[in-house]
Amino acid sequence: MSVMTTYRTRIRLSPERVVGGELDPTWALMQEALEATAQEFGGRLTDRVTDYYGREIRCDFALITPDFPRGIGLRVEPGGEVTFIYDHYGGYQRVASMLCERITQNYTSLAVARALGEMNYSVEVEETREGPEQARAVVVRGTL
Amino acid sequence: MTRKITVEITRSGEIKADFAGFAGDDCVEEADRLAAVLARFGLSVAPAEVRRKSEAEIREELGAATTSRAGIPAAEE
């Protein structure tokens, strides 16, 4: 039997950043996802974002890009859930939403590729466009 | 037969997984295994829709596999 399955997903990191003296793998994966997003949009990673008034808010991760210099922050809640923190006031709603989606998509793609690799599949990753909006999709193929 | 899992990750982070080349309920077991490994990588997944492939789709997969191995086009029905 072969099936096609659609899954809803939710990112949940380890509640602890460092486990056994080493960066937890889920935190390392998020760091990697953010680095990929930063590279794509010419941004950089930091540990704080600013609001409309210029006040700084510290976060577990933060990404600043030229299109959204206030930045997208990520806070890992005690249960491991990830919350995005940003101030989109003044016309930044679209770019902020897009960056959050891209971070989520990159994290999910990396997690799927790593998982298939751990299951001994040979893994290939391809970026495609889909739908009338030509939205970016990532295809991860595993062959065993 | 070669087993393939093709996973599409949409803009919103939803994933669509296509399991091909699995016999019987093997694909269900493999889907469960994938979900367990993904959880260790910080990704919880919950099936929103599961669709068994039609006989025609499975025949097409098998035909494609035959074509790949034999290097000749599969016969059309």
Backbone of each chain as ProteinMPNN parsed JSONL, in Angstrom:
{"seq_chain_A": "MSVMTTYRTRIRLSPERVVGGELDPTWALMQEALEATAQEFGGRLTDRVTDYYGREIRCDFALITPDFPRGIGLRVEPGGEVTFIYDHYGGYQRVASMLCERITQNYTSLAVARALGEMNYSVEVEETREGPEQARAVVVRGTL", "coords_chain_A": {"N_chain_A": [[0.853, -1.198, 0.0], [0.481, 2.233, -0.731], [0.639, 5.605, 0.326], [-0.561, 9.012, 0.505], [0.06, 11.637, 2.615], [-1.007, 14.421, 4.461], [0.334, 16.667, 6.743], [-0.187, 18.635, 9.648], [2.025, 20.872, 11.237], [4.152, 21.569, 14.067], [6.543, 23.483, 15.657], [8.67, 22.55, 18.22], [11.023, 23.185, 20.441], [13.737, 21.895, 22.448], [13.306, 22.524, 25.911], [15.598, 23.388, 27.158], [18.491, 25.19, 26.295], [21.151, 24.368, 26.348], [22.351, 21.139, 26.69], [23.868, 18.706, 28.59], [26.257, 20.065, 28.397], [26.447, 20.747, 25.76], [25.153, 22.421, 22.844], [21.732, 22.013, 22.407], [20.344, 19.747, 19.979], [17.948, 20.594, 18.704], [17.926, 23.322, 19.092], [20.235, 23.943, 17.755], [19.432, 23.315, 15.204], [17.476, 25.245, 14.76], [19.097, 27.508, 14.838], [20.524, 27.042, 12.516], [18.473, 27.171, 10.611], [17.762, 29.84, 10.844], [20.136, 31.065, 10.083], [20.201, 30.303, 7.407], [17.984, 31.683, 6.473], [18.76, 34.296, 6.996], [20.922, 34.524, 5.28], [19.641, 34.332, 2.84], [18.123, 36.671, 2.759], [19.905, 38.691, 3.109], [20.48, 39.315, 5.745], [21.254, 39.408, 9.319], [22.122, 37.613, 12.336], [21.094, 38.108, 15.704], [20.548, 38.936, 19.189], [18.398, 40.384, 19.943], [15.479, 42.426, 19.383], [13.905, 45.442, 18.119], [11.313, 47.777, 18.99], [8.701, 49.903, 17.64], [9.246, 52.3, 18.942], [11.898, 52.158, 19.382], [12.726, 50.687, 21.496], [14.506, 48.034, 23.04], [14.125, 44.502, 22.9], [14.988, 41.572, 24.38], [15.76, 38.347, 23.061], [15.645, 34.748, 22.457], [16.585, 34.04, 19.983], [17.269, 36.132, 17.181], [16.535, 37.81, 14.137], [17.693, 40.124, 11.845], [16.949, 42.057, 9.065], [17.671, 43.92, 6.035], [15.221, 44.787, 4.983], [13.566, 44.677, 7.137], [14.467, 46.117, 9.634], [13.893, 46.298, 12.364], [13.562, 43.744, 13.226], [12.965, 40.179, 13.613], [12.097, 38.361, 16.353], [12.68, 35.383, 18.282], [11.277, 33.545, 20.812], [11.777, 31.005, 23.103], [9.498, 29.174, 24.77], [8.811, 27.969, 28.154], [7.822, 25.365, 27.776], [8.948, 24.662, 25.388], [7.711, 25.596, 23.122], [7.708, 27.796, 20.313], [7.727, 31.266, 20.044], [7.096, 33.979, 17.962], [8.395, 37.253, 17.952], [7.751, 40.536, 17.234], [7.502, 43.911, 15.998], [5.324, 45.165, 13.88], [4.269, 47.554, 13.231], [3.54, 50.325, 11.123], [3.702, 49.54, 8.488], [5.074, 47.152, 8.121], [3.96, 44.662, 8.209], [3.603, 42.729, 6.191], [6.218, 41.953, 5.354], [7.227, 41.041, 7.751], [5.554, 38.862, 8.362], [6.172, 37.243, 6.199], [8.876, 36.664, 6.703], [8.656, 35.201, 9.088], [7.233, 32.978, 8.163], [9.131, 31.967, 6.408], [11.248, 31.261, 8.066], [10.012, 29.246, 9.557], [9.455, 27.433, 7.493], [12.047, 26.834, 6.61], [13.133, 25.672, 8.919], [11.473, 23.424, 9.18], [12.048, 22.08, 6.781], [14.77, 21.467, 7.115], [14.574, 19.799, 9.355], [13.077, 17.643, 8.327], [14.818, 16.703, 6.328], [17.041, 15.937, 7.885], [15.841, 13.979, 9.477], [15.067, 11.99, 7.613], [17.58, 11.306, 6.692], [18.667, 10.204, 9.013], [17.136, 7.966, 9.083], [18.344, 6.425, 7.302], [17.866, 6.99, 4.636], [18.726, 8.066, 1.347], [19.19, 11.414, 0.689], [17.747, 14.136, -1.053], [17.403, 17.605, -1.758], [15.211, 20.047, -2.977], [14.265, 23.186, -4.32], [11.178, 24.636, -5.121], [8.509, 26.255, -6.977], [5.091, 27.01, -6.373], [1.572, 27.032, -7.194], [-0.668, 29.828, -8.039], [0.484, 32.103, -7.005], [3.076, 31.541, -7.098], [4.434, 30.568, -4.86], [7.112, 29.794, -2.654], [8.208, 26.484, -2.336], [9.579, 23.673, -0.665], [11.07, 20.671, -1.557], [11.772, 17.588, -0.26], [13.446, 14.703, -0.909], [13.584, 11.318, -0.184], [15.336, 8.326, -0.658], [15.414, 4.835, -0.496]], "CA_chain_A": [[0.0, 0.0, 0.0], [1.191, 3.507, -0.717], [-0.288, 6.659, 0.742], [-0.144, 10.411, 0.551], [-0.413, 12.164, 3.889], [-0.741, 15.832, 4.75], [0.496, 16.849, 8.184], [0.029, 19.946, 10.274], [3.28, 20.777, 11.981], [4.405, 22.554, 15.106], [7.932, 23.415, 16.121], [8.814, 22.559, 19.677], [12.431, 22.956, 20.765], [14.013, 21.457, 23.814], [13.201, 23.686, 26.811], [16.939, 23.823, 27.562], [19.377, 25.485, 25.172], [22.362, 23.545, 26.468], [22.114, 19.865, 27.367], [25.127, 17.958, 28.712], [27.386, 20.912, 28.0], [26.428, 21.018, 24.312], [23.935, 23.038, 22.322], [20.738, 20.993, 22.073], [20.194, 19.637, 18.52], [16.82, 21.361, 18.158], [18.367, 24.728, 19.073], [21.22, 24.041, 16.672], [18.676, 23.3, 13.944], [16.862, 26.568, 14.611], [20.193, 28.418, 14.483], [20.82, 26.79, 11.108], [17.341, 27.69, 9.825], [17.854, 31.306, 10.856], [21.29, 31.446, 9.26], [19.791, 30.153, 6.004], [17.058, 32.788, 6.165], [19.565, 35.525, 6.991], [21.718, 34.538, 4.047], [18.728, 34.555, 1.712], [17.601, 38.04, 2.735], [20.978, 39.642, 3.396], [20.345, 39.747, 7.134], [22.222, 38.897, 10.297], [21.497, 37.124, 13.558], [21.43, 38.824, 16.922], [19.778, 38.405, 20.31], [17.375, 41.342, 20.369], [14.756, 43.182, 18.357], [13.456, 46.738, 18.622], [9.941, 48.098, 18.622], [8.507, 51.168, 16.914], [9.84, 53.386, 19.713], [13.333, 51.926, 19.515], [13.045, 49.926, 22.713], [15.051, 46.707, 22.741], [13.547, 43.331, 23.561], [15.912, 40.447, 24.233], [15.112, 37.11, 22.614], [16.569, 33.612, 22.359], [17.166, 34.206, 18.652], [16.667, 37.252, 16.459], [17.012, 37.999, 12.759], [17.494, 41.488, 11.345], [17.224, 42.14, 7.628], [17.555, 45.293, 5.538], [13.808, 45.119, 4.765], [12.869, 44.74, 8.421], [15.577, 46.327, 10.579], [13.504, 46.08, 13.77], [13.901, 42.346, 13.462], [12.059, 39.116, 14.052], [12.666, 37.649, 17.49], [12.086, 34.096, 18.648], [11.406, 33.216, 22.229], [11.418, 29.615, 23.386], [8.721, 29.145, 26.01], [9.252, 26.887, 29.053], [7.455, 24.053, 27.234], [9.63, 24.442, 24.119], [7.02, 26.235, 21.999], [8.43, 28.957, 19.797], [6.889, 32.436, 19.808], [7.735, 35.061, 17.198], [8.197, 38.565, 18.563], [8.138, 41.637, 16.346], [6.587, 45.054, 15.935], [5.166, 45.435, 12.437], [3.567, 48.839, 13.032], [4.146, 51.24, 10.156], [3.832, 48.982, 7.133], [5.991, 46.005, 8.066], [3.247, 43.41, 8.479], [3.812, 41.732, 5.14], [7.589, 41.422, 5.385], [7.406, 40.301, 9.004], [4.877, 37.573, 8.199], [6.932, 36.451, 5.238], [10.087, 36.162, 7.365], [8.246, 34.147, 10.039], [6.919, 31.791, 7.37], [10.355, 31.408, 5.827], [11.983, 30.615, 9.166], [9.292, 28.002, 9.829], [9.65, 26.524, 6.36], [13.441, 26.376, 6.619], [13.314, 24.747, 10.045], [10.772, 22.183, 8.846], [12.805, 21.406, 5.713], [15.984, 20.898, 7.712], [14.189, 18.687, 10.235], [12.688, 16.504, 7.483], [16.035, 16.175, 5.677], [17.831, 15.245, 8.914], [15.119, 12.782, 9.92], [15.187, 10.957, 6.575], [18.981, 10.868, 6.713], [18.845, 9.32, 10.169], [16.446, 6.701, 8.775], [19.207, 5.808, 6.28], [17.474, 7.321, 3.27], [19.564, 8.99, 0.597], [18.332, 12.606, 0.706], [17.955, 15.252, -1.995], [16.526, 18.741, -1.442], [14.997, 20.895, -4.146], [13.347, 24.309, -4.089], [10.279, 24.803, -6.265], [7.455, 27.285, -6.83], [3.791, 26.374, -6.576], [0.358, 27.842, -7.152], [-0.706, 31.061, -8.846], [1.387, 33.114, -6.415], [4.454, 31.033, -7.217], [4.997, 30.519, -3.511], [8.247, 28.89, -2.535], [8.021, 25.212, -1.646], [10.802, 22.879, -0.616], [10.786, 19.248, -1.701], [12.838, 16.728, 0.256], [13.225, 13.34, -1.41], [14.388, 10.271, 0.431], [15.305, 7.065, -1.401], [16.031, 3.739, 0.264]], "C_chain_A": [[0.882, 1.237, 0.0], [0.183, 4.609, -0.395], [0.329, 8.043, 0.555], [-0.762, 11.003, 1.816], [-0.043, 13.636, 4.019], [-0.7, 16.001, 6.267], [0.479, 18.334, 8.543], [1.271, 19.815, 11.142], [3.353, 21.849, 13.063], [5.841, 22.377, 15.597], [7.935, 23.466, 17.641], [10.267, 22.199, 20.009], [12.549, 22.36, 22.165], [13.9, 22.676, 24.73], [14.568, 24.23, 27.223], [17.819, 24.038, 26.336], [20.593, 24.559, 25.171], [22.029, 22.291, 27.264], [23.436, 19.097, 27.398], [26.324, 18.754, 28.231], [27.424, 21.252, 26.52], [25.096, 21.642, 23.907], [22.966, 21.932, 21.913], [20.517, 20.954, 20.55], [19.033, 20.453, 17.945], [17.159, 22.858, 18.111], [19.38, 24.938, 17.944], [20.511, 24.088, 15.319], [18.014, 24.662, 13.705], [17.916, 27.607, 14.23], [20.503, 28.289, 12.987], [19.718, 27.355, 10.203], [17.398, 29.215, 9.741], [19.034, 31.791, 10.021], [20.95, 31.356, 7.773], [18.888, 31.308, 5.585], [17.824, 34.106, 6.091], [20.356, 35.638, 5.694], [20.83, 34.874, 2.848], [18.299, 36.016, 1.608], [18.655, 39.089, 3.107], [20.937, 40.161, 4.821], [21.456, 39.223, 8.02], [21.467, 38.478, 11.56], [21.977, 37.932, 14.752], [20.59, 38.235, 18.062], [18.726, 39.388, 20.794], [16.701, 41.991, 19.161], [14.37, 44.527, 18.966], [12.007, 46.967, 18.207], [9.908, 49.459, 17.924], [9.211, 52.327, 17.604], [11.346, 53.215, 19.93], [13.73, 51.171, 20.773], [13.509, 48.52, 22.342], [14.339, 45.624, 23.548], [14.492, 42.15, 23.314], [15.138, 39.17, 23.893], [16.137, 35.972, 22.642], [17.289, 33.618, 21.014], [16.541, 35.474, 18.069], [17.337, 37.389, 15.095], [16.676, 39.413, 12.331], [17.838, 41.493, 9.869], [17.106, 43.6, 7.186], [16.095, 45.731, 5.353], [13.017, 45.237, 6.064], [13.91, 44.91, 9.538], [15.184, 46.221, 12.046], [13.741, 44.627, 14.17], [12.754, 41.456, 13.893], [12.746, 38.392, 15.208], [11.963, 36.324, 17.704], [12.347, 33.87, 20.129], [10.952, 31.77, 22.419], [10.758, 29.58, 24.762], [9.176, 27.973, 26.886], [8.912, 25.484, 28.54], [8.113, 23.74, 25.899], [8.936, 25.074, 22.922], [7.785, 27.498, 21.586], [7.44, 30.091, 19.518], [7.695, 33.469, 19.028], [7.393, 36.4, 17.854], [8.66, 39.635, 17.574], [7.095, 42.738, 16.421], [6.483, 45.469, 14.467], [4.507, 46.786, 12.166], [4.314, 49.703, 12.011], [4.44, 50.6, 8.813], [4.745, 47.777, 7.008], [5.296, 44.652, 8.194], [3.575, 42.324, 7.454], [5.204, 41.106, 5.224], [7.821, 40.607, 6.649], [6.76, 38.919, 8.902], [5.668, 36.659, 7.272], [8.191, 35.862, 5.886], [9.758, 35.044, 8.363], [7.954, 32.842, 9.282], [8.194, 31.138, 6.844], [11.196, 30.695, 6.886], [11.34, 29.254, 9.473], [9.528, 26.975, 8.723], [11.073, 25.977, 6.345], [13.693, 25.389, 7.753], [12.699, 23.387, 9.698], [11.535, 21.39, 7.788], [14.057, 20.749, 6.269], [15.651, 19.69, 8.577], [13.824, 17.447, 9.412], [13.921, 15.871, 6.84], [16.882, 15.391, 6.689], [17.155, 13.939, 9.335], [15.257, 11.665, 8.887], [16.617, 10.424, 6.517], [19.228, 9.898, 7.859], [18.162, 7.968, 9.943], [17.134, 5.973, 7.623], [18.734, 6.019, 4.838], [18.556, 8.21, 2.638], [18.711, 10.229, 0.317], [18.748, 13.63, -0.355], [16.962, 16.353, -1.639], [16.439, 19.642, -2.664], [14.029, 22.015, -3.78], [12.486, 24.492, -5.324], [9.335, 25.981, -6.003], [6.125, 26.621, -7.103], [2.666, 27.389, -6.523], [0.469, 29.116, -7.963], [0.211, 32.15, -8.307], [2.85, 32.728, -6.547], [5.159, 31.043, -5.863], [6.119, 29.492, -3.458], [7.833, 27.62, -1.787], [9.356, 24.487, -1.665], [10.396, 21.419, -0.697], [12.006, 18.468, -1.216], [12.518, 15.311, -0.194], [14.167, 12.373, -0.705], [14.23, 8.981, -0.334], [16.051, 6.0, -0.604], [16.105, 2.515, -0.624]], "O_chain_A": [[1.916, 1.27, 0.667], [-0.978, 4.543, -0.799], [1.545, 8.211, 0.461], [-1.964, 10.878, 2.048], [1.083, 14.039, 3.727], [-1.59, 15.536, 6.979], [1.049, 19.169, 7.842], [1.527, 18.755, 11.714], [2.703, 22.891, 12.98], [6.282, 21.27, 15.906], [7.287, 24.313, 18.256], [10.678, 21.047, 19.871], [11.595, 22.332, 22.942], [14.354, 23.759, 24.361], [14.687, 25.397, 27.594], [17.889, 23.185, 25.45], [21.002, 24.041, 24.132], [21.494, 22.368, 28.37], [24.049, 18.865, 26.356], [27.291, 18.19, 27.719], [28.322, 21.961, 26.066], [24.063, 21.42, 24.539], [23.33, 21.024, 21.165], [20.503, 22.0, 19.902], [19.124, 20.949, 16.822], [16.731, 23.57, 17.202], [19.381, 25.969, 17.272], [20.93, 24.803, 14.409], [17.997, 25.164, 12.581], [17.662, 28.48, 13.4], [20.714, 29.283, 12.291], [20.002, 27.942, 9.159], [17.116, 29.801, 8.696], [18.941, 32.808, 9.333], [21.348, 32.209, 6.979], [19.012, 31.842, 4.483], [17.561, 34.933, 5.218], [20.444, 36.708, 5.093], [21.236, 35.616, 1.953], [18.13, 36.541, 0.507], [18.32, 40.24, 3.386], [21.311, 41.304, 5.085], [22.453, 38.674, 7.551], [20.346, 38.918, 11.817], [23.123, 38.38, 14.799], [19.996, 37.167, 17.915], [18.215, 39.261, 21.907], [17.276, 42.088, 18.077], [14.492, 44.729, 20.174], [11.538, 46.423, 17.207], [10.942, 50.072, 17.659], [9.715, 53.234, 16.941], [11.983, 54.039, 20.586], [14.914, 51.029, 21.08], [12.96, 47.898, 21.432], [14.0, 45.813, 24.717], [14.755, 41.784, 22.168], [14.025, 38.947, 24.368], [17.333, 36.2, 22.824], [18.459, 33.246, 20.922], [15.42, 35.841, 18.422], [18.528, 37.123, 14.929], [15.531, 39.853, 12.436], [18.889, 40.996, 9.465], [16.509, 44.418, 7.886], [15.768, 46.903, 5.542], [11.934, 45.822, 6.091], [14.195, 43.974, 10.285], [16.058, 46.069, 12.899], [14.078, 44.332, 15.317], [11.745, 41.896, 14.444], [13.85, 37.87, 15.051], [10.795, 36.162, 17.351], [13.471, 33.988, 20.618], [9.884, 31.372, 21.955], [11.373, 29.91, 25.776], [9.86, 27.073, 26.398], [9.628, 24.525, 28.831], [7.873, 22.677, 25.327], [9.494, 25.096, 21.825], [8.415, 28.165, 22.407], [6.434, 29.892, 18.836], [8.827, 33.793, 19.387], [6.254, 36.64, 18.255], [9.811, 39.637, 17.136], [5.962, 42.522, 16.85], [7.411, 46.039, 13.893], [4.22, 47.124, 11.018], [5.541, 49.8, 12.031], [5.319, 51.054, 8.081], [5.149, 47.418, 5.901], [5.957, 43.617, 8.278], [3.794, 41.163, 7.801], [5.351, 39.885, 5.173], [8.529, 39.6, 6.624], [7.355, 37.921, 9.311], [5.813, 35.464, 7.526], [8.532, 34.704, 5.648], [10.494, 34.062, 8.469], [8.367, 31.759, 9.696], [8.321, 29.913, 6.837], [11.784, 29.646, 6.619], [12.032, 28.248, 9.628], [9.771, 25.799, 8.993], [11.281, 24.79, 6.095], [14.385, 24.388, 7.568], [13.32, 22.342, 9.894], [11.654, 20.169, 7.889], [14.367, 19.606, 5.933], [16.353, 18.679, 8.543], [14.216, 16.333, 9.758], [14.052, 14.648, 6.811], [17.38, 14.309, 6.379], [17.82, 12.92, 9.524], [15.534, 10.52, 9.245], [16.832, 9.229, 6.316], [19.917, 8.892, 7.694], [18.552, 6.958, 10.529], [16.585, 5.034, 7.046], [19.159, 5.304, 3.93], [19.208, 8.999, 3.322], [17.618, 10.108, -0.236], [19.927, 13.94, -0.524], [15.822, 16.075, -1.266], [17.445, 19.96, -3.299], [13.086, 21.805, -3.018], [12.994, 24.502, -6.445], [9.372, 26.608, -4.945], [6.032, 25.757, -7.975], [2.779, 28.447, -5.904], [1.526, 29.452, -8.497], [0.662, 33.017, -9.056], [3.745, 33.48, -6.161], [6.309, 31.463, -5.739], [6.075, 28.461, -4.13], [7.19, 27.684, -0.739], [10.162, 24.671, -2.577], [9.488, 20.978, 0.008], [13.121, 18.665, -1.699], [11.447, 14.783, 0.105], [15.378, 12.586, -0.642], [13.108, 8.574, -0.634], [17.155, 6.224, -0.108], [16.59, 1.469, -0.194]]}, "seq_chain_B": "MTRKITVEITRSGEIKADFAGFAGDDCVEEADRLAAVLARFGLSVAPAEVRRKSEAEIREELGAATTSRAGIPAAEE", "coords_chain_B": {"N_chain_B": [[11.932, -3.573, -4.369], [12.509, -0.081, -4.873], [12.202, 2.164, -2.187], [10.522, 5.166, -1.659], [10.283, 8.342, -0.17], [8.697, 11.278, -0.528], [8.686, 14.541, 0.417], [6.9, 17.455, 0.621], [7.342, 20.751, 1.594], [5.358, 23.303, 2.512], [4.757, 26.876, 2.132], [3.666, 27.687, 4.531], [4.653, 25.876, 6.253], [3.372, 23.491, 6.463], [3.362, 19.985, 5.781], [3.49, 17.683, 3.048], [3.444, 14.375, 2.49], [4.581, 11.783, 0.44], [4.435, 8.452, 0.145], [6.018, 5.906, -1.433], [6.298, 2.725, -3.008], [6.057, 0.922, -0.961], [5.128, -2.074, 0.66], [2.015, -3.558, 1.605], [1.122, -2.69, 4.903], [3.419, -1.381, 5.429], [4.073, 1.251, 4.793], [2.574, 2.746, 6.537], [3.727, 2.108, 8.96], [6.244, 3.159, 8.444], [5.636, 5.84, 8.196], [4.857, 6.421, 10.796], [7.277, 6.002, 12.05], [8.813, 8.012, 10.877], [7.484, 10.247, 11.912], [8.113, 9.961, 14.603], [10.892, 10.306, 14.598], [11.048, 12.899, 13.605], [9.937, 14.274, 15.74], [11.982, 14.145, 17.588], [13.677, 15.884, 16.391], [12.494, 18.238, 16.952], [10.063, 18.744, 15.724], [6.729, 18.504, 15.763], [4.252, 16.484, 14.359], [1.015, 16.172, 12.966], [-1.314, 14.137, 11.468], [-3.327, 15.47, 8.921], [-4.708, 14.756, 6.724], [-5.128, 11.685, 5.162], [-4.519, 9.767, 2.389], [-5.166, 6.931, 0.568], [-3.416, 5.612, -2.169], [-4.674, 5.274, -5.501], [-5.364, 2.31, -7.444], [-4.497, 2.787, -10.025], [-2.602, 4.8, -9.673], [-0.69, 3.428, -8.197], [0.016, 1.473, -10.029], [1.171, 3.12, -11.923], [3.398, 4.037, -10.501], [4.777, 1.623, -10.194], [5.212, 1.061, -12.844], [6.876, 3.192, -13.529], [9.052, 2.556, -11.97], [9.826, 0.181, -13.156], [10.493, 1.121, -15.666], [12.664, 2.683, -15.016], [14.484, 0.804, -14.13], [14.704, -0.949, -16.282], [15.188, 0.646, -18.425], [13.578, 1.091, -20.572], [10.539, 2.323, -22.075], [7.55, 2.04, -20.11], [4.856, -0.172, -20.803], [1.791, 1.039, -22.128], [-1.537, 0.888, -20.874]], "CA_chain_B": [[11.563, -2.311, -5.021], [13.008, 1.107, -4.193], [11.234, 2.892, -1.373], [10.734, 6.611, -1.754], [9.424, 9.267, 0.574], [8.848, 12.632, -1.054], [8.017, 15.445, 1.352], [6.841, 18.851, 0.183], [7.121, 21.663, 2.721], [4.715, 24.484, 1.946], [5.161, 28.17, 2.679], [3.211, 27.801, 5.918], [5.303, 24.859, 7.067], [2.634, 22.231, 6.374], [4.095, 19.05, 4.939], [2.74, 16.667, 2.307], [4.382, 13.269, 2.312], [4.174, 10.763, -0.519], [5.168, 7.213, 0.408], [5.898, 5.065, -2.629], [7.119, 1.521, -3.047], [5.92, 0.165, 0.283], [4.172, -3.174, 0.579], [1.102, -3.706, 2.736], [1.042, -1.569, 5.845], [4.775, -0.887, 5.718], [4.155, 2.713, 4.683], [2.001, 3.304, 7.766], [4.783, 1.969, 9.969], [7.325, 4.097, 8.127], [5.126, 7.175, 8.517], [4.942, 6.551, 12.26], [8.709, 6.113, 12.383], [9.236, 9.358, 10.48], [6.93, 11.198, 12.882], [8.869, 9.838, 15.864], [12.22, 10.917, 14.412], [10.835, 14.347, 13.49], [9.701, 14.809, 17.089], [13.294, 14.325, 18.221], [14.276, 17.076, 15.771], [11.731, 19.411, 17.35], [8.916, 18.994, 14.85], [5.559, 17.663, 16.017], [3.396, 16.41, 13.175], [-0.292, 15.539, 13.176], [-1.935, 13.928, 10.153], [-4.551, 16.22, 8.644], [-5.413, 14.025, 5.677], [-4.407, 10.498, 4.678], [-5.209, 9.246, 1.203], [-4.558, 5.77, -0.072], [-3.311, 5.808, -3.616], [-5.533, 4.412, -6.313], [-4.655, 1.237, -8.158], [-3.848, 3.377, -11.198], [-1.391, 5.503, -9.224], [0.312, 2.432, -7.818], [0.509, 0.877, -11.281], [2.06, 4.103, -12.55], [4.669, 3.972, -9.76], [5.472, 0.381, -10.538], [5.666, 1.225, -14.22], [8.016, 4.112, -13.519], [10.2, 1.831, -11.415], [10.252, -0.77, -14.177], [11.158, 1.9, -16.711], [13.954, 3.121, -14.514], [15.414, -0.321, -14.054], [14.922, -1.592, -17.557], [15.641, 1.625, -19.402], [12.655, 1.168, -21.709], [9.251, 2.855, -21.62], [6.56, 1.067, -19.65], [3.752, -0.332, -21.743], [0.559, 1.704, -21.718], [-2.682, -0.023, -20.901]], "C_chain_B": [[12.084, -1.13, -4.198], [11.885, 1.774, -3.415], [11.564, 4.382, -1.447], [9.757, 7.361, -0.859], [9.709, 10.654, 0.026], [8.026, 13.563, -0.175], [8.078, 16.868, 0.798], [6.53, 19.721, 1.395], [6.587, 22.967, 2.148], [5.204, 25.751, 2.653], [4.796, 28.285, 4.16], [3.844, 26.759, 6.835], [4.54, 23.543, 7.128], [3.433, 21.272, 5.491], [3.164, 18.03, 4.3], [3.726, 15.548, 1.982], [3.786, 12.215, 1.395], [5.059, 9.536, -0.284], [4.95, 6.286, -0.784], [6.814, 3.858, -2.512], [7.053, 0.679, -1.792], [4.857, -0.914, 0.116], [3.284, -3.188, 1.82], [1.031, -2.459, 3.595], [2.41, -0.994, 6.188], [4.847, 0.637, 5.701], [3.583, 3.386, 5.933], [3.045, 3.25, 8.891], [5.906, 2.975, 9.718], [6.899, 5.541, 8.42], [5.199, 7.43, 10.019], [6.387, 6.742, 12.698], [9.228, 7.509, 12.044], [8.734, 10.392, 11.486], [7.716, 11.163, 14.189], [10.243, 10.499, 15.737], [12.09, 12.437, 14.3], [10.622, 14.984, 14.863], [11.024, 15.036, 17.809], [14.03, 15.528, 17.64], [13.411, 18.316, 16.015], [10.54, 19.729, 16.476], [7.801, 17.999, 15.165], [4.686, 17.664, 14.776], [2.105, 15.686, 13.53], [-0.954, 15.363, 11.815], [-3.229, 14.723, 10.013], [-5.383, 15.489, 7.598], [-4.54, 12.854, 5.234], [-5.19, 9.933, 3.507], [-4.463, 8.041, 0.639], [-4.512, 6.004, -1.566], [-4.213, 4.824, -4.349], [-4.68, 3.326, -6.972], [-3.884, 1.813, -9.339], [-2.544, 4.084, -10.807], [-0.286, 4.514, -8.852], [0.891, 1.764, -9.06], [1.492, 1.809, -11.96], [3.425, 4.098, -11.856], [5.473, 2.744, -10.158], [6.009, 0.453, -11.957], [6.881, 2.097, -14.297], [9.246, 3.396, -13.0], [10.745, 0.848, -12.443], [11.021, -0.054, -15.273], [12.56, 2.272, -16.274], [14.961, 1.973, -14.518], [15.757, -0.866, -15.437], [15.426, -0.634, -18.624], [14.776, 1.67, -20.642], [11.327, 1.692, -21.201], [8.329, 1.741, -21.148], [5.424, 1.003, -20.652], [2.522, 0.379, -21.216], [-0.591, 0.727, -21.805], [-3.785, 0.577, -21.725]], "O_chain_B": [[12.094, -1.182, -2.968], [10.77, 1.93, -3.911], [12.717, 4.794, -1.317], [8.567, 7.049, -0.805], [10.836, 11.143, 0.109], [6.815, 13.392, -0.039], [9.154, 17.41, 0.544], [5.577, 19.463, 2.13], [7.276, 23.652, 1.392], [5.954, 25.698, 3.628], [5.52, 28.9, 4.943], [3.604, 26.756, 8.042], [4.991, 22.589, 7.761], [4.106, 21.705, 4.556], [2.194, 17.575, 4.907], [4.718, 15.76, 1.284], [2.635, 11.809, 1.555], [6.272, 9.581, -0.489], [3.815, 5.929, -1.098], [7.931, 3.939, -2.0], [7.902, -0.187, -1.578], [3.815, -0.684, -0.498], [3.725, -2.878, 2.926], [0.9, -1.339, 3.102], [2.542, -0.211, 7.129], [5.579, 1.244, 6.483], [4.041, 4.454, 6.34], [3.218, 4.198, 9.656], [6.448, 3.566, 10.652], [7.715, 6.361, 8.841], [5.559, 8.523, 10.456], [6.683, 7.533, 13.593], [9.979, 8.11, 12.812], [9.468, 11.304, 11.866], [7.957, 12.2, 14.807], [10.701, 11.172, 16.661], [12.917, 13.176, 14.834], [11.075, 16.101, 15.113], [11.172, 16.005, 18.555], [14.89, 16.12, 18.293], [13.589, 19.334, 15.346], [10.051, 20.859, 16.478], [7.914, 16.808, 14.874], [4.41, 18.719, 14.205], [2.104, 14.718, 14.291], [-1.136, 16.338, 11.085], [-4.109, 14.659, 10.871], [-6.609, 15.591, 7.585], [-3.351, 13.024, 4.964], [-6.384, 9.655, 3.622], [-3.288, 8.126, 0.283], [-5.457, 6.53, -2.155], [-4.473, 3.713, -3.888], [-3.454, 3.42, -7.041], [-2.764, 1.392, -9.625], [-1.531, 3.986, -11.5], [0.889, 4.729, -9.149], [2.094, 1.517, -9.142], [2.508, 1.375, -12.503], [4.468, 4.148, -12.508], [6.673, 2.815, -10.421], [7.107, -0.023, -12.247], [7.821, 1.8, -15.035], [10.349, 3.591, -13.511], [11.958, 0.694, -12.591], [12.049, -0.533, -15.751], [13.515, 2.191, -17.046], [16.13, 2.149, -14.862], [16.905, -1.196, -15.735], [16.023, -1.057, -19.614], [15.185, 2.224, -21.663], [11.01, 1.53, -20.022], [8.322, 0.644, -21.705], [5.074, 2.006, -21.273], [2.231, 0.339, -20.02], [-0.63, -0.142, -22.676], [-4.845, -0.032, -21.876]]}, "name": "protein", "num_of_chains": 2, "seq": "MSVMTTYRTRIRLSPERVVGGELDPTWALMQEALEATAQEFGGRLTDRVTDYYGREIRCDFALITPDFPRGIGLRVEPGGEVTFIYDHYGGYQRVASMLCERITQNYTSLAVARALGEMNYSVEVEETREGPEQARAVVVRGTLMTRKITVEITRSGEIKADFAGFAGDDCVEEADRLAAVLARFGLSVAPAEVRRKSEAEIREELGAATTSRAGIPAAEE"}
